[in-house]
Amino acid sequence: MFPHKRRIVTGSVDKTLRLWDLKTGVMLKMDRHSIGVWRLAVSRDGQLIASGDKGGDVIIWHGEAGESLIQPIKAHPRMIYSLYFSPDGTVLTTGSSDKMMKLWDTKTWQQKENSIECGNAVRCERYSPPGTLLAIATFDNIEIYISGTKKLKYVASFKGHISTNLSLAWTPDGTRLLTGGNESDPTISEWDALT
């Protein structure tokens, strides 16, 4: 959903990306990937949409016009599991089954130097509201890094859930991290970001 809550973007395994007007229910724009769309992200200001597909490609779209801004980026060799914009919109993170979490400069769309090899498939990543911390959920662990520097600084790693870690969310004040497990551990856990 967009910040102004007037539009939403959807993606599908049928390869389509659709932009909708929530008030009227009218589809405003439709475009396509060459393979099924697996993940979507909208920048905080609503100006950028990122879509990732099952083949590892990412396409960046204009949030208002719905037009692609760049040629597809081959971000990963395999499926894009996660996409997320930093709070200030200067970085796009991508995570994949290739065990990598990559960062992309949203001005140049070049990969930044501080990508992370996570040891297992990356399911989700989320910046804390002020953008100072970056949490990464892999199949095995939750990893925390300090962001905002040239190289991400490792802070902690811990076992979030019995099986797979599927989702992350920060509380609005950034003091707590919420994690979600899969069907083997269908719980939500709350973690103190200071400890």
Backbone as JSON Lines, residues from 0, in Angstrom:
{"i":0,"aa":"M","n":[0.84,-1.17,0.0],"ca":[0.0,0.0,0.0],"c":[0.89,1.24,0.0]}
{"i":1,"aa":"F","n":[0.4,2.29,-0.6],"ca":[1.13,3.55,-0.67],"c":[0.89,4.37,0.59]}
{"i":2,"aa":"P","n":[1.82,5.28,0.92],"ca":[1.68,6.06,2.15],"c":[0.38,6.85,2.24]}
{"i":3,"aa":"H","n":[-0.1,7.38,1.12],"ca":[-1.33,8.17,1.13],"c":[-2.59,7.3,1.17]}
{"i":4,"aa":"K","n":[-2.42,5.98,1.06],"ca":[-3.49,4.99,1.17],"c":[-4.56,5.13,0.09]}
{"i":5,"aa":"R","n":[-4.19,5.72,-1.04],"ca":[-5.13,5.83,-2.16],"c":[-4.86,4.79,-3.24]}
{"i":6,"aa":"R","n":[-3.68,4.18,-3.19],"ca":[-3.31,3.19,-4.19],"c":[-2.7,1.97,-3.54]}
{"i":7,"aa":"I","n":[-2.73,0.88,-4.31],"ca":[-2.06,-0.35,-3.89],"c":[-1.48,-0.98,-5.14]}
{"i":8,"aa":"V","n":[-0.4,-1.71,-4.97],"ca":[0.21,-2.43,-6.08],"c":[0.16,-3.92,-5.76]}
{"i":9,"aa":"T","n":[-0.14,-4.73,-6.77],"ca":[-0.19,-6.17,-6.59],"c":[0.7,-6.84,-7.63]}
{"i":10,"aa":"G","n":[1.25,-7.98,-7.26],"ca":[2.04,-8.78,-8.17],"c":[1.56,-10.21,-8.11]}
{"i":11,"aa":"S","n":[1.82,-10.98,-9.17],"ca":[1.25,-12.32,-9.24],"c":[2.19,-13.28,-9.95]}
{"i":12,"aa":"V","n":[1.95,-14.57,-9.7],"ca":[2.7,-15.6,-10.42],"c":[2.33,-15.62,-11.9]}
{"i":13,"aa":"D","n":[1.26,-14.9,-12.28],"ca":[0.9,-14.81,-13.7],"c":[1.76,-13.77,-14.43]}
{"i":14,"aa":"K","n":[2.81,-13.26,-13.76],"ca":[3.82,-12.34,-14.29],"c":[3.38,-10.88,-14.3]}
{"i":15,"aa":"T","n":[2.17,-10.58,-13.81],"ca":[1.68,-9.21,-13.89],"c":[1.97,-8.41,-12.62]}
{"i":16,"aa":"L","n":[2.09,-7.12,-12.83],"ca":[2.2,-6.12,-11.78],"c":[1.09,-5.12,-12.06]}
{"i":17,"aa":"R","n":[0.21,-4.88,-11.08],"ca":[-0.95,-4.02,-11.31],"c":[-1.01,-2.93,-10.25]}
{"i":18,"aa":"L","n":[-1.33,-1.71,-10.7],"ca":[-1.49,-0.55,-9.85],"c":[-2.99,-0.24,-9.77]}
{"i":19,"aa":"W","n":[-3.52,-0.14,-8.54],"ca":[-4.97,0.01,-8.33],"c":[-5.29,1.29,-7.59]}
{"i":20,"aa":"D","n":[-6.41,1.91,-7.93],"ca":[-6.99,3.02,-7.18],"c":[-7.92,2.41,-6.13]}
{"i":21,"aa":"L","n":[-7.63,2.63,-4.85],"ca":[-8.41,2.0,-3.78],"c":[-9.81,2.6,-3.63]}
{"i":22,"aa":"K","n":[-9.98,3.85,-4.0],"ca":[-11.29,4.48,-3.87],"c":[-12.28,3.94,-4.9]}
{"i":23,"aa":"T","n":[-11.81,3.8,-6.14],"ca":[-12.72,3.38,-7.21],"c":[-12.63,1.89,-7.53]}
{"i":24,"aa":"G","n":[-11.54,1.26,-7.12],"ca":[-11.33,-0.15,-7.47],"c":[-10.86,-0.35,-8.9]}
{"i":25,"aa":"V","n":[-10.51,0.73,-9.57],"ca":[-10.1,0.67,-10.97],"c":[-8.6,0.37,-11.06]}
{"i":26,"aa":"M","n":[-8.25,-0.53,-12.0],"ca":[-6.84,-0.8,-12.26],"c":[-6.3,0.36,-13.11]}
{"i":27,"aa":"L","n":[-5.27,1.02,-12.62],"ca":[-4.71,2.19,-13.29],"c":[-3.64,1.81,-14.31]}
{"i":28,"aa":"K","n":[-2.9,0.76,-14.02],"ca":[-1.78,0.4,-14.88],"c":[-1.47,-1.07,-14.7]}
{"i":29,"aa":"M","n":[-1.07,-1.74,-15.77],"ca":[-0.62,-3.12,-15.69],"c":[0.65,-3.27,-16.5]}
{"i":30,"aa":"D","n":[1.58,-4.02,-15.97],"ca":[2.8,-4.33,-16.71],"c":[3.21,-5.75,-16.36]}
{"i":31,"aa":"R","n":[4.32,-6.2,-16.95],"ca":[4.68,-7.6,-16.8],"c":[6.16,-7.78,-16.5]}
{"i":32,"aa":"H","n":[6.44,-8.86,-15.77],"ca":[7.77,-9.43,-15.65],"c":[7.85,-10.57,-16.67]}
{"i":33,"aa":"S","n":[9.02,-11.11,-16.87],"ca":[9.16,-12.25,-17.78],"c":[8.86,-13.57,-17.06]}
{"i":34,"aa":"I","n":[8.77,-13.5,-15.73],"ca":[8.49,-14.68,-14.9],"c":[7.66,-14.19,-13.71]}
{"i":35,"aa":"G","n":[7.07,-15.08,-12.94],"ca":[6.17,-14.71,-11.86],"c":[6.73,-13.71,-10.86]}
{"i":36,"aa":"V","n":[5.92,-12.71,-10.51],"ca":[6.3,-11.7,-9.52],"c":[6.16,-12.32,-8.13]}
{"i":37,"aa":"W","n":[7.21,-12.24,-7.35],"ca":[7.23,-12.91,-6.06],"c":[7.17,-11.95,-4.87]}
{"i":38,"aa":"R","n":[7.78,-10.75,-5.0],"ca":[7.79,-9.78,-3.9],"c":[7.64,-8.36,-4.43]}
{"i":39,"aa":"L","n":[7.1,-7.48,-3.57],"ca":[6.91,-6.07,-3.89],"c":[7.33,-5.22,-2.7]}
{"i":40,"aa":"A","n":[7.76,-3.98,-2.99],"ca":[8.03,-3.0,-1.94],"c":[7.71,-1.62,-2.5]}
{"i":41,"aa":"V","n":[7.21,-0.75,-1.64],"ca":[6.91,0.63,-2.01],"c":[7.73,1.53,-1.09]}
{"i":42,"aa":"S","n":[8.42,2.53,-1.65],"ca":[9.2,3.45,-0.83],"c":[8.27,4.25,0.08]}
{"i":43,"aa":"R","n":[8.8,4.75,1.15],"ca":[8.0,5.46,2.15],"c":[7.28,6.67,1.57]}
{"i":44,"aa":"D","n":[7.91,7.34,0.57],"ca":[7.27,8.5,-0.05],"c":[6.35,8.12,-1.21]}
{"i":45,"aa":"G","n":[6.28,6.82,-1.54],"ca":[5.39,6.34,-2.59],"c":[5.88,6.59,-4.01]}
{"i":46,"aa":"Q","n":[7.09,7.1,-4.16],"ca":[7.6,7.43,-5.49],"c":[8.21,6.25,-6.23]}
{"i":47,"aa":"L","n":[8.6,5.2,-5.5],"ca":[9.23,4.03,-6.12],"c":[8.53,2.75,-5.73]}
{"i":48,"aa":"I","n":[8.4,1.86,-6.69],"ca":[7.93,0.5,-6.46],"c":[9.05,-0.43,-6.91]}
{"i":49,"aa":"A","n":[9.35,-1.42,-6.11],"ca":[10.31,-2.45,-6.51],"c":[9.56,-3.77,-6.6]}
{"i":50,"aa":"S","n":[9.79,-4.51,-7.67],"ca":[9.18,-5.83,-7.8],"c":[10.28,-6.84,-8.08]}
{"i":51,"aa":"G","n":[10.18,-7.98,-7.41],"ca":[11.17,-9.05,-7.58],"c":[10.49,-10.32,-8.04]}
{"i":52,"aa":"D","n":[11.17,-11.06,-8.91],"ca":[10.52,-12.24,-9.46],"c":[11.21,-13.55,-9.07]}
{"i":53,"aa":"K","n":[10.63,-14.63,-9.54],"ca":[11.11,-15.97,-9.18],"c":[12.47,-16.29,-9.8]}
{"i":54,"aa":"G","n":[12.87,-15.51,-10.79],"ca":[14.16,-15.73,-11.44],"c":[15.29,-14.9,-10.88]}
{"i":55,"aa":"G","n":[15.01,-14.02,-9.9],"ca":[16.04,-13.21,-9.28],"c":[16.17,-11.8,-9.83]}
{"i":56,"aa":"D","n":[15.26,-11.4,-10.74],"ca":[15.29,-10.05,-11.3],"c":[14.48,-9.09,-10.45]}
{"i":57,"aa":"V","n":[14.94,-7.83,-10.42],"ca":[14.22,-6.74,-9.76],"c":[13.97,-5.65,-10.8]}
{"i":58,"aa":"I","n":[12.74,-5.13,-10.82],"ca":[12.41,-3.99,-11.68],"c":[11.93,-2.85,-10.78]}
{"i":59,"aa":"I","n":[12.36,-1.63,-11.12],"ca":[11.96,-0.45,-10.38],"c":[10.96,0.33,-11.22]}
{"i":60,"aa":"W","n":[9.87,0.75,-10.59],"ca":[8.76,1.42,-11.27],"c":[8.51,2.77,-10.63]}
{"i":61,"aa":"H","n":[8.01,3.72,-11.4],"ca":[7.59,5.01,-10.87],"c":[6.28,4.81,-10.12]}
{"i":62,"aa":"G","n":[6.22,5.27,-8.88],"ca":[5.06,5.03,-8.03],"c":[3.77,5.65,-8.5]}
{"i":63,"aa":"E","n":[3.83,6.77,-9.17],"ca":[2.62,7.44,-9.64],"c":[2.23,6.97,-11.04]}
{"i":64,"aa":"A","n":[3.19,6.95,-11.96],"ca":[2.89,6.61,-13.35],"c":[2.84,5.11,-13.61]}
{"i":65,"aa":"G","n":[3.49,4.33,-12.75],"ca":[3.52,2.88,-12.96],"c":[4.43,2.44,-14.09]}
{"i":66,"aa":"E","n":[5.28,3.34,-14.59],"ca":[6.19,3.02,-15.69],"c":[7.51,2.52,-15.12]}
{"i":67,"aa":"S","n":[8.14,1.56,-15.82],"ca":[9.44,1.08,-15.36],"c":[10.48,2.18,-15.55]}
{"i":68,"aa":"L","n":[11.38,2.31,-14.57],"ca":[12.4,3.35,-14.6],"c":[13.73,2.85,-15.12]}
{"i":69,"aa":"I","n":[13.97,1.55,-14.98],"ca":[15.24,0.97,-15.4],"c":[14.99,-0.4,-16.02]}
{"i":70,"aa":"Q","n":[15.99,-0.9,-16.7],"ca":[15.94,-2.28,-17.18],"c":[16.02,-3.2,-15.97]}
{"i":71,"aa":"P","n":[15.5,-4.43,-16.07],"ca":[15.58,-5.35,-14.93],"c":[17.02,-5.52,-14.44]}
{"i":72,"aa":"I","n":[17.16,-5.55,-13.13],"ca":[18.46,-5.81,-12.49],"c":[18.5,-7.3,-12.16]}
{"i":73,"aa":"K","n":[19.56,-7.98,-12.54],"ca":[19.75,-9.37,-12.12],"c":[20.34,-9.32,-10.71]}
{"i":74,"aa":"A","n":[19.46,-9.2,-9.73],"ca":[19.89,-9.01,-8.34],"c":[20.44,-10.28,-7.71]}
{"i":75,"aa":"H","n":[19.82,-11.41,-8.04],"ca":[20.21,-12.7,-7.46],"c":[20.06,-13.77,-8.52]}
{"i":76,"aa":"P","n":[20.78,-14.9,-8.38],"ca":[20.63,-15.97,-9.36],"c":[19.35,-16.78,-9.17]}
{"i":77,"aa":"R","n":[18.7,-16.61,-8.01],"ca":[17.47,-17.34,-7.71],"c":[16.39,-16.42,-7.18]}
{"i":78,"aa":"M","n":[15.28,-16.98,-6.8],"ca":[14.08,-16.28,-6.37],"c":[14.33,-15.16,-5.36]}
{"i":79,"aa":"I","n":[13.67,-14.02,-5.6],"ca":[13.69,-12.9,-4.64],"c":[12.67,-13.21,-3.55]}
{"i":80,"aa":"Y","n":[13.17,-13.4,-2.33],"ca":[12.29,-13.65,-1.19],"c":[11.85,-12.37,-0.51]}
{"i":81,"aa":"S","n":[12.66,-11.3,-0.61],"ca":[12.31,-10.09,0.12],"c":[12.87,-8.85,-0.55]}
{"i":82,"aa":"L","n":[12.13,-7.75,-0.38],"ca":[12.51,-6.43,-0.86],"c":[12.1,-5.42,0.21]}
{"i":83,"aa":"Y","n":[12.93,-4.4,0.43],"ca":[12.55,-3.39,1.42],"c":[13.35,-2.12,1.18]}
{"i":84,"aa":"F","n":[12.67,-0.96,1.22],"ca":[13.33,0.33,1.11],"c":[13.72,0.84,2.49]}
{"i":85,"aa":"S","n":[14.89,1.47,2.58],"ca":[15.28,2.12,3.83],"c":[14.32,3.27,4.1]}
{"i":86,"aa":"P","n":[14.19,3.7,5.37],"ca":[13.26,4.78,5.7],"c":[13.48,6.05,4.89]}
{"i":87,"aa":"D","n":[14.73,6.38,4.58],"ca":[15.01,7.6,3.8],"c":[14.93,7.37,2.29]}
{"i":88,"aa":"G","n":[14.67,6.13,1.87],"ca":[14.51,5.81,0.46],"c":[15.78,5.75,-0.36]}
{"i":89,"aa":"T","n":[16.94,5.81,0.28],"ca":[18.21,5.81,-0.47],"c":[18.75,4.42,-0.75]}
{"i":90,"aa":"V","n":[18.19,3.41,-0.09],"ca":[18.68,2.04,-0.24],"c":[17.5,1.09,-0.44]}
{"i":91,"aa":"L","n":[17.67,0.15,-1.35],"ca":[16.74,-0.97,-1.49],"c":[17.49,-2.23,-1.09]}
{"i":92,"aa":"T","n":[16.9,-3.02,-0.19],"ca":[17.51,-4.3,0.17],"c":[16.81,-5.42,-0.57]}
{"i":93,"aa":"T","n":[17.58,-6.44,-0.96],"ca":[17.01,-7.63,-1.59],"c":[17.55,-8.86,-0.87]}
{"i":94,"aa":"G","n":[16.68,-9.83,-0.67],"ca":[17.08,-11.09,-0.06],"c":[16.62,-12.24,-0.92]}
{"i":95,"aa":"S","n":[17.36,-13.34,-0.86],"ca":[17.08,-14.44,-1.78],"c":[17.4,-15.79,-1.17]}
{"i":96,"aa":"S","n":[17.01,-16.82,-1.9],"ca":[17.35,-18.19,-1.51],"c":[18.82,-18.48,-1.75]}
{"i":97,"aa":"D","n":[19.56,-17.54,-2.37],"ca":[21.0,-17.73,-2.57],"c":[21.82,-17.37,-1.33]}
{"i":98,"aa":"K","n":[21.14,-17.1,-0.2],"ca":[21.75,-16.81,1.09],"c":[22.4,-15.43,1.17]}
{"i":99,"aa":"M","n":[22.04,-14.55,0.25],"ca":[22.62,-13.21,0.22],"c":[21.56,-12.15,0.5]}
{"i":100,"aa":"M","n":[21.96,-11.1,1.23],"ca":[21.18,-9.9,1.39],"c":[22.0,-8.79,0.76]}
{"i":101,"aa":"K","n":[21.44,-8.15,-0.28],"ca":[22.18,-7.13,-1.0],"c":[21.52,-5.77,-0.81]}
{"i":102,"aa":"L","n":[22.33,-4.73,-0.91],"ca":[21.86,-3.35,-0.81],"c":[22.13,-2.65,-2.13]}
{"i":103,"aa":"W","n":[21.14,-1.85,-2.56],"ca":[21.23,-1.15,-3.85],"c":[21.02,0.34,-3.64]}
{"i":104,"aa":"D","n":[21.86,1.15,-4.25],"ca":[21.74,2.6,-4.2],"c":[20.58,3.02,-5.1]}
{"i":105,"aa":"T","n":[19.6,3.71,-4.55],"ca":[18.4,4.04,-5.33],"c":[18.59,5.24,-6.27]}
{"i":106,"aa":"K","n":[19.74,5.84,-6.26],"ca":[20.04,6.91,-7.24],"c":[20.68,6.31,-8.49]}
{"i":107,"aa":"T","n":[21.63,5.39,-8.29],"ca":[22.39,4.81,-9.41],"c":[21.93,3.4,-9.77]}
{"i":108,"aa":"W","n":[21.24,2.75,-8.85],"ca":[20.82,1.36,-8.96],"c":[22.01,0.41,-9.1]}
{"i":109,"aa":"Q","n":[23.13,0.83,-8.52],"ca":[24.31,-0.02,-8.44],"c":[24.31,-0.7,-7.08]}
{"i":110,"aa":"Q","n":[24.85,-1.92,-7.05],"ca":[24.93,-2.64,-5.79],"c":[25.96,-1.98,-4.88]}
{"i":111,"aa":"K","n":[25.61,-1.82,-3.61],"ca":[26.54,-1.25,-2.64],"c":[27.51,-2.33,-2.17]}
{"i":112,"aa":"E","n":[28.61,-1.9,-1.6],"ca":[29.68,-2.83,-1.2],"c":[29.32,-3.69,0.0]}
{"i":113,"aa":"N","n":[28.37,-3.26,0.81],"ca":[28.14,-3.94,2.09],"c":[27.04,-5.0,2.06]}
{"i":114,"aa":"S","n":[27.05,-5.85,1.04],"ca":[26.11,-6.97,1.03],"c":[26.55,-8.0,2.06]}
{"i":115,"aa":"I","n":[25.61,-8.84,2.48],"ca":[25.88,-9.78,3.56],"c":[25.58,-11.21,3.12]}
{"i":116,"aa":"E","n":[26.53,-12.11,3.33],"ca":[26.26,-13.53,3.15],"c":[25.72,-14.05,4.46]}
{"i":117,"aa":"C","n":[24.48,-14.54,4.44],"ca":[23.77,-14.85,5.68],"c":[23.84,-16.32,6.1]}
{"i":118,"aa":"G","n":[24.38,-17.2,5.3],"ca":[24.5,-18.59,5.7],"c":[23.26,-19.42,5.44]}
{"i":119,"aa":"N","n":[22.14,-18.77,5.17],"ca":[20.92,-19.47,4.81],"c":[20.02,-18.51,4.05]}
{"i":120,"aa":"A","n":[18.95,-19.04,3.48],"ca":[18.06,-18.21,2.67],"c":[17.53,-17.03,3.47]}
{"i":121,"aa":"V","n":[17.54,-15.86,2.84],"ca":[17.05,-14.63,3.47],"c":[15.56,-14.51,3.19]}
{"i":122,"aa":"R","n":[14.75,-14.5,4.24],"ca":[13.29,-14.45,4.1],"c":[12.73,-13.04,4.22]}
{"i":123,"aa":"C","n":[13.38,-12.18,4.99],"ca":[12.82,-10.86,5.24],"c":[13.91,-9.97,5.83]}
{"i":124,"aa":"E","n":[13.86,-8.67,5.51],"ca":[14.73,-7.71,6.18],"c":[13.94,-6.43,6.41]}
{"i":125,"aa":"R","n":[14.23,-5.77,7.53],"ca":[13.51,-4.56,7.88],"c":[14.44,-3.6,8.62]}
{"i":126,"aa":"Y","n":[14.42,-2.33,8.19],"ca":[15.11,-1.27,8.92],"c":[14.24,-0.85,10.09]}
{"i":127,"aa":"S","n":[14.9,-0.49,11.2],"ca":[14.17,0.12,12.31],"c":[13.65,1.48,11.84]}
{"i":128,"aa":"P","n":[12.59,2.03,12.47],"ca":[12.01,3.29,12.0],"c":[13.01,4.43,11.8]}
{"i":129,"aa":"P","n":[13.98,4.62,12.71],"ca":[14.95,5.68,12.41],"c":[16.0,5.27,11.38]}
{"i":130,"aa":"G","n":[16.03,3.99,11.0],"ca":[16.99,3.51,10.01],"c":[18.36,3.16,10.58]}
{"i":131,"aa":"T","n":[18.49,3.13,11.89],"ca":[19.79,2.87,12.51],"c":[20.13,1.39,12.59]}
{"i":132,"aa":"L","n":[19.13,0.54,12.65],"ca":[19.35,-0.91,12.71],"c":[18.69,-1.59,11.52]}
{"i":133,"aa":"L","n":[19.31,-2.68,11.09],"ca":[18.75,-3.51,10.03],"c":[18.63,-4.93,10.57]}
{"i":134,"aa":"A","n":[17.42,-5.46,10.57],"ca":[17.18,-6.84,11.01],"c":[16.98,-7.71,9.78]}
{"i":135,"aa":"I","n":[17.57,-8.9,9.81],"ca":[17.46,-9.85,8.7],"c":[16.96,-11.17,9.26]}
{"i":136,"aa":"A","n":[15.9,-11.71,8.67],"ca":[15.39,-13.02,9.06],"c":[15.84,-14.04,8.01]}
{"i":137,"aa":"T","n":[16.61,-15.02,8.44],"ca":[16.97,-16.13,7.57],"c":[16.18,-17.35,8.03]}
{"i":138,"aa":"F","n":[16.31,-18.45,7.3],"ca":[15.64,-19.67,7.73],"c":[16.03,-20.02,9.17]}
{"i":139,"aa":"D","n":[17.3,-19.81,9.52],"ca":[17.81,-20.27,10.81],"c":[17.79,-19.23,11.92]}
{"i":140,"aa":"N","n":[18.16,-17.98,11.6],"ca":[18.42,-16.98,12.63],"c":[17.85,-15.62,12.27]}
{"i":141,"aa":"I","n":[17.84,-14.78,13.3],"ca":[17.6,-13.35,13.12],"c":[18.96,-12.68,13.31]}
{"i":142,"aa":"E","n":[19.35,-11.83,12.37],"ca":[20.63,-11.13,12.46],"c":[20.34,-9.63,12.53]}
{"i":143,"aa":"I","n":[21.11,-8.92,13.36],"ca":[20.95,-7.48,13.55],"c":[22.26,-6.78,13.18]}
{"i":144,"aa":"Y","n":[22.14,-5.69,12.42],"ca":[23.3,-4.89,12.0],"c":[23.01,-3.42,12.25]}
{"i":145,"aa":"I","n":[24.07,-2.66,12.51],"ca":[23.97,-1.2,12.54],"c":[24.13,-0.73,11.11]}
{"i":146,"aa":"S","n":[23.2,0.09,10.64],"ca":[23.26,0.59,9.27],"c":[23.73,2.04,9.27]}
{"i":147,"aa":"G","n":[23.75,2.65,8.1],"ca":[24.11,4.05,7.99],"c":[25.61,4.29,7.88]}
{"i":148,"aa":"T","n":[26.4,3.23,7.82],"ca":[27.84,3.36,7.63],"c":[28.2,2.67,6.32]}
{"i":149,"aa":"K","n":[29.41,2.9,5.84],"ca":[29.83,2.3,4.57],"c":[29.7,0.79,4.64]}
{"i":150,"aa":"K","n":[30.1,0.21,5.77],"ca":[29.98,-1.24,5.96],"c":[29.03,-1.49,7.12]}
{"i":151,"aa":"L","n":[28.06,-2.36,6.91],"ca":[27.14,-2.7,7.99],"c":[27.93,-3.34,9.13]}
{"i":152,"aa":"K","n":[27.62,-2.95,10.36],"ca":[28.33,-3.49,11.53],"c":[27.45,-4.52,12.22]}
{"i":153,"aa":"Y","n":[27.99,-5.73,12.35],"ca":[27.27,-6.84,12.99],"c":[27.04,-6.51,14.46]}
{"i":154,"aa":"V","n":[25.83,-6.77,14.95],"ca":[25.49,-6.55,16.35],"c":[25.17,-7.87,17.05]}
{"i":155,"aa":"A","n":[24.27,-8.67,16.47],"ca":[23.83,-9.89,17.15],"c":[23.19,-10.85,16.17]}
{"i":156,"aa":"S","n":[23.14,-12.11,16.59],"ca":[22.41,-13.15,15.87],"c":[21.77,-14.05,16.91]}
{"i":157,"aa":"F","n":[20.51,-14.42,16.7],"ca":[19.84,-15.28,17.66],"c":[18.79,-16.14,16.95]}
{"i":158,"aa":"K","n":[18.46,-17.24,17.59],"ca":[17.45,-18.15,17.08],"c":[16.09,-17.54,17.36]}
{"i":159,"aa":"G","n":[15.35,-17.19,16.32],"ca":[14.05,-16.57,16.53],"c":[12.96,-17.58,16.78]}
{"i":160,"aa":"H","n":[12.86,-18.58,15.88],"ca":[11.77,-19.55,15.95],"c":[12.31,-20.96,15.75]}
{"i":161,"aa":"I","n":[11.53,-21.94,16.13],"ca":[11.95,-23.33,16.09],"c":[12.4,-23.75,14.7]}
{"i":162,"aa":"S","n":[11.63,-23.38,13.7],"ca":[11.94,-23.78,12.33],"c":[12.39,-22.57,11.53]}
{"i":163,"aa":"T","n":[11.5,-22.01,10.74],"ca":[11.85,-20.91,9.84],"c":[11.35,-19.58,10.36]}
{"i":164,"aa":"N","n":[12.17,-18.54,10.2],"ca":[11.76,-17.17,10.49],"c":[11.2,-16.59,9.21]}
{"i":165,"aa":"L","n":[9.93,-16.2,9.21],"ca":[9.3,-15.72,7.98],"c":[9.1,-14.22,7.9]}
{"i":166,"aa":"S","n":[8.94,-13.55,9.03],"ca":[8.59,-12.13,8.96],"c":[9.19,-11.34,10.11]}
{"i":167,"aa":"L","n":[9.31,-10.02,9.86],"ca":[9.87,-9.08,10.84],"c":[9.04,-7.8,10.82]}
{"i":168,"aa":"A","n":[8.95,-7.14,11.97],"ca":[8.34,-5.81,12.04],"c":[8.9,-5.11,13.27]}
{"i":169,"aa":"W","n":[9.23,-3.84,13.13],"ca":[9.67,-3.03,14.26],"c":[8.47,-2.28,14.82]}
{"i":170,"aa":"T","n":[8.48,-2.05,16.12],"ca":[7.48,-1.16,16.71],"c":[7.8,0.26,16.23]}
{"i":171,"aa":"P","n":[6.81,1.17,16.2],"ca":[7.04,2.52,15.69],"c":[8.18,3.28,16.37]}
{"i":172,"aa":"D","n":[8.43,3.01,17.64],"ca":[9.52,3.71,18.33],"c":[10.87,3.0,18.18]}
{"i":173,"aa":"G","n":[10.89,1.85,17.52],"ca":[12.15,1.13,17.26],"c":[12.75,0.42,18.45]}
{"i":174,"aa":"T","n":[12.02,0.31,19.56],"ca":[12.57,-0.33,20.75],"c":[12.32,-1.83,20.8]}
{"i":175,"aa":"R","n":[11.42,-2.32,19.96],"ca":[11.08,-3.74,19.94],"c":[11.07,-4.25,18.51]}
{"i":176,"aa":"L","n":[11.49,-5.5,18.35],"ca":[11.44,-6.19,17.06],"c":[10.47,-7.36,17.22]}
{"i":177,"aa":"L","n":[9.53,-7.49,16.29],"ca":[8.6,-8.61,16.28],"c":[9.03,-9.57,15.17]}
{"i":178,"aa":"T","n":[9.01,-10.87,15.47],"ca":[9.36,-11.89,14.48],"c":[8.24,-12.92,14.39]}
{"i":179,"aa":"G","n":[8.04,-13.46,13.21],"ca":[7.01,-14.47,13.0],"c":[7.6,-15.75,12.46]}
{"i":180,"aa":"G","n":[7.12,-16.89,12.95],"ca":[7.59,-18.19,12.49],"c":[6.66,-18.77,11.43]}
{"i":181,"aa":"N","n":[6.92,-20.03,11.08],"ca":[6.1,-20.7,10.06],"c":[5.12,-21.65,10.74]}
{"i":182,"aa":"E","n":[4.53,-22.57,9.96],"ca":[3.5,-23.46,10.51],"c":[4.04,-24.4,11.6]}
{"i":183,"aa":"S","n":[5.35,-24.65,11.64],"ca":[5.93,-25.46,12.71],"c":[6.03,-24.7,14.02]}
{"i":184,"aa":"D","n":[6.04,-23.38,13.94],"ca":[6.11,-22.51,15.12],"c":[5.28,-21.26,14.82]}
{"i":185,"aa":"P","n":[3.94,-21.41,14.82],"ca":[3.07,-20.29,14.42],"c":[2.9,-19.26,15.53]}
{"i":186,"aa":"T","n":[4.02,-18.64,15.9],"ca":[4.0,-17.65,16.97],"c":[4.61,-16.34,16.49]}
{"i":187,"aa":"I","n":[4.31,-15.29,17.25],"ca":[4.97,-14.0,17.08],"c":[5.77,-13.76,18.36]}
{"i":188,"aa":"S","n":[7.05,-13.46,18.2],"ca":[7.91,-13.18,19.36],"c":[8.29,-11.71,19.37]}
{"i":189,"aa":"E","n":[8.44,-11.17,20.58],"ca":[8.81,-9.77,20.75],"c":[10.19,-9.71,21.41]}
{"i":190,"aa":"W","n":[11.09,-8.91,20.83],"ca":[12.46,-8.83,21.28],"c":[12.8,-7.39,21.65]}
{"i":191,"aa":"D","n":[13.58,-7.24,22.72],"ca":[14.05,-5.93,23.17],"c":[15.25,-5.53,22.31]}
{"i":192,"aa":"A","n":[15.13,-4.42,21.59],"ca":[16.19,-4.0,20.66],"c":[17.44,-3.51,21.4]}
{"i":193,"aa":"L","n":[17.33,-3.19,22.67],"ca":[18.49,-2.75,23.43],"c":[19.34,-3.9,23.94]}
{"i":194,"aa":"T","n":[18.7,-5.05,24.12],"ca":[19.44,-6.19,24.67],"c":[19.52,-7.34,23.69]}
